[in-house]
Amino acid sequence: MTTSFRARLIGAFAAIYLMWGGTFLAIRYAVADIPPLMTMVLRCAGGAAVLFAWLAWRGTLERPSRAQWLTAGVAGAFLFLGCHGLLAWAEQRVSSGEAALFMTAIPLWLIALESVLLRRPPSRRVMLSLLLGVAGVAVLTWGEGWSGGIAVRAVLIVSALFWAVGTLIIRRAGTPLPAAQSTAMQLGAGALVLLAASVAVGEPAGWSPAAVTPRASLALVFLIIGGTVLGFGAYTWLLRVTSAAAVSTYAFVNPVIALGLAWAVGDGDLSPRTWVAAMLVVGAVVFARENKGASKKGGEESAELEGTTLERAIPELAKRRSGGIAVALFGGALRRLGRRAAAY
């Protein structure tokens, strides 16, 4: 692992830890004045516009295929309508810290889904990291009541499942497009399905942009630049260069940051129990990291396969890794799906 790559890796993890940790409070502020689905429409559309403009300015905007647009559309629907739309709706009824805590279900869903797809159980190291992360969240929530009802909690858990599904679509449906353009396409597709849902439930009819306060406006700017352009851009890149288990540790770090921000603005207390939980969460991050040998091997494979489609990459990886039969079978299924998508 080169020094420049290590620096990019640290910066990307810092973005999803810090930026996304702050998005929960920003969403809370934004949905106070803007309908929840419309909030996410503006967030996704703004992020897509910034990224497309930046790519066009650099002259690196490529022409995507129909199959690539199809992948972006499906992923965007799961990530932004399925997860963020439900999350914004729920944050009208629960605090930002509580919403962040429920998002720790994402790595559990992600590891479970990947294990089923690859027909291979997670390693003991990954399982230990998940247990530490869950323990940290349990320490945070023990002895405290919840705002919102059982339906809101169920919605938050389902939204975490949708994010995990969208993540696997991005990770497994590889594309030769640059990460920034893939991100912009997913955001654009997500904005369209969110807008359709917003219109369907009648949000625009009961909302006036003139009623938006400066606090909500600043929160929306942060969601677009920090949470979407920087945060989601870093997330898309990380999914290409490191393990899903390592990337998913943001779901354990974000609640600690969200609760800390709530305390800083006078919306909660930072108790000793929170510090204990923070140490457990840090432990989860440490154990989710692969050993040096695995990281080096994974980095070499990522570098060699970067810019290829998943249909080409999976069979190649199957030759190098144990359990290659299951991976090869999965790759064969993806090739058939890819051919069908290209026919649209």
N, C-alpha and C positions, 0 to 999 in steps of 0.2 A: 504494500500500500504506500503510494507516494505521499509526500508532505502536502502537495496541493490537493490531492484527493481527500486526504484526512481532514484538511481545513474545510473543504466543501461539505464533507460529511457532518462535521461538527456544526457548521453554520446551518445546514438543512435541519438537523435535529433541534437546534436552538429555535428555529422558526416554528416548527410544529409544536414544540413544548411551550414556548412563550406566547407566540401569536395566537395559537389556538386556545391556550389557557385563558387569554383575555377575551376571546370571542363570546364566551358565555355571558359575561357581564354586558358586553356590547349589544348582544341580541336582546338581553333583558331591557336595556335602555331603548333600543330601536322599536321593539314591538309595543312599547308603551304608547307610541304615537302613530305607528305604521302597522297596518294589518300584517299578520305573520307571513303569509305566503308572498305578499307584495314586498315585504322586507327582503326575502330571499331572491325574489325576481330582480330587485335592484342590485343586490349583492352580486349575483351571478352575472347579470348583464354588464355591470360595471367592471367586474374582474375580466370578463371576456373581451370587452372593448379595450381595456388597457393592454392586455397581452397581445391581441391582434394588432393594435397600433404599434407596439414595440417591435413585433416581428416584421411588420411591413416596413418600418423605419430602418431596420437592419438589413432588409432585403432577403430574409431567410424564410419567408412564408412560402410553404409548399402547397401543391394542389393535392388534397386528400382524395382517396378513392371512395366509392360508395360503401364498401365494406368498413372502411375506417370511420366514416360518418355514422354508420349503423352501430358500431361498437361504442363510439362517443355518445350517441343518443341513449343507448341502453344504460351505459354506466352513469351518465348524467341524470337519468330519471331515478335510478336507485339512490345515488349519492345526494342529490339536491332536492328532489321532491320527496322521495321516500324517507330520507334521514333528516335533512335540514328543514324541510317544510314541517314535518311532525315535531321536530325539536323546537322550532319557533312557536308553533301552536302551544306546545306544552309550557314554554317559558312565560306564557301569559298567566299560568296557573301555579307554577313552582318557582323557587328561587334559582338563580344561576348556578350556585354551588350544588344544589340538589340535582339539577339537570346534568351537570358535569359528572357527578357520582354515578348516575345511571349509565353514562356512556362508557364506563369501564367494562360493560358487557361486550363491547366491540371485539377486543382480543380473544375473548372466550368463544364468541361466534366464529371469528376468523380462524382460530386454531382448529376448531371442530370441523368447519367446512373444508379446510385444506387437508385435514387428516382423512376425511371421507374421499375427497377427490384423488389423493395420492395413495390411498389405502395403506397409510403408514402412520402409526401413532406418533405424537410429539415426543421429543427427547425429554429425559428427566430434567435437564437444565431448564428447558422451556416451561415444563410443568411447574418447577419450583418458582420460576419468575412469576407465573400466573398466580400461584398460591400466595406469594408475597404481596403482589398487587391487590388481590382480593382482600387479603388480611388488612392491608393499609386502608382500604375503603371501609371495611367493616369497623375498624377503630374510629374512623371519622363519623360513621353514622350510628354507632351504638348509643343507645339511651336517648336519642333525639327523635322527636316526632317529625312526620312528613307533611308538607303542604300538598294540596291536591288529593284526588281520590285514587282508587285502584285503577280506574280507566286511564288516567294520566300516566301512571307508572307503567302500565302495559304498553301504552303508546311509545314511551321512551325506550323500552326494551326492544320493541319492534323496530324503532328507528335505528337502533344500534345494529340490528340484524341487516337492515337495508344497506347501511354503510359497509358492513363486512362483505355483502354480496357485490356491491359496486367496486369495492377494493379488489376482489378476486377477478372481476371482469377486466379491470385495468391491468392487473398483474399477469393474468394468464392469456389475455387476448393481445399479445404484443404487437407493436406497430413500429415501422421504421421512421415515423414522424418524430421530430424533436419533442422533448418533454413539455416545453412551453406551449407548443402548438396543440399537443394532445390535451393539455390542461384547458386551453382556450376553447377548444371544440367541445369538451365535456361541459364547461361552464355555459357556453352558448346554448347547447342542447338542453341543459338543466333549466336555464332561464325560460325557454319556450314552454316546456311542460309545466313549469311553475306558474307561468302567466296564464296558461289555459286553465289550470286548476283554480287560480285566483279569480278569474272571470267567472268560472262555473259556480263558485260559491258566493258570488256577488260582492267581493271585497271592494273593487273600484267604486261601486255605487255609493258606498257609505264612508268614503275616505276623501279628505281634502289635503293635498300637499301643503297648503298654506298653514295647516295646523301643526306641522312638524316643528318641534322645538330645536334650538341649537344643540342641546345634549343628544337628541336622537340623530341629528344630522352628523355630528362628529362620530357617533357610534357607527353610523352607516359607512362613513369614510374609512374608519378603522377596519370594518368588516371587509370592505372591498380591497383595500391596499394590504393591510396586515394579514387578515385571516384568509383572504382568497388568493390574491396575486402572489404574495410571498409564502403564505402557509401551504396552500394547496399545491402551488408550483413545487415547493420543496418535497411535499408528500408524494407527488407523482414521480419525481426523480428518485427518491429514496426507494420506492417500490421496485425500481429497475436495478438498483445497485446493492441492496442489502436484503436481509430476510424479513418476511412479513411479521415474524414474532418480535424482532427488534423495533421495527417501525411502529407496531401496535402499542409499544410502551407509552406512547403519548397519552393514551387513554387513562393511564394511571397517574401521570404527572399533571395533566390538565386540571383534575379536581383540586389538587393542592394549590395550584396557582389561582384557580377560580375562587376558592375559599379565602385565600390570602388577599385577593383584590376586593372581595366583598367586605372583609375586615377593614381594609384600608379606607374604604369609602363609608364606613360606619354601618354596613349592612350585615355584620356578623362578628363573632368573637374568635380570636386565634388562641385557642386553649392549648395546654400541654399535650392533650390527646392529639391535636393536629400535628404537633412536632413528631410524635411517635409514628403517626401515619406517614409523615413525610419520609422518615428514615426507612420504613418498610417499602415505600414506593421507590426510593433510590435503590434499595436492594433488588427490587424487581427489575429495574433498568440494567443494573450490573449483571445479573444472572441471565438476562435475555440476550446479552451480547454473545456472539459465537466466539469459540476459542480462536487463537491466532491462525492455526492451520486451516480451519474451516473458513475463516474470513478471507485468508489469502486465496484459497482455492475458489471461493465464491466470487471474489473480486476479479480473478483471472477469467472465470467463466463469463461474468457479466461483461467484461471488456471485449471478449472474443465474440460474444453473441449480440452485443449492442447494435441496434439498427436492423436486426432481423425480425421476421415475424415469429410468433410463438410456434406456428406449425413447423418451422425449420428448427427452432431452438430446442423444443422438447425432445425430439428423437436424438439430437446430439447430446443433450444432458443425460438421456437414458443410457447412452453408451458408457458414460463416465461414472455414474453413481449406482450404488446398490439399490435394489428395488426398482431397477430400470424397466421391468416388464410392465408394472402398473403405470409408470410415467409414459412409456411408449404407447400403451393402450389409450391413455388420456390424450396423448398427442394425436393419435389417429382420429379420435372423435373430434378434436378441434379442427383437424384438416377438413373433415367432412362438413363441419359447421361453417368453416371459412369459405369453402366452395359455394355453399348455399347462400351465404351472405353476399358474396361477390356477384351472385346471379340477380340480386335485386336491382 
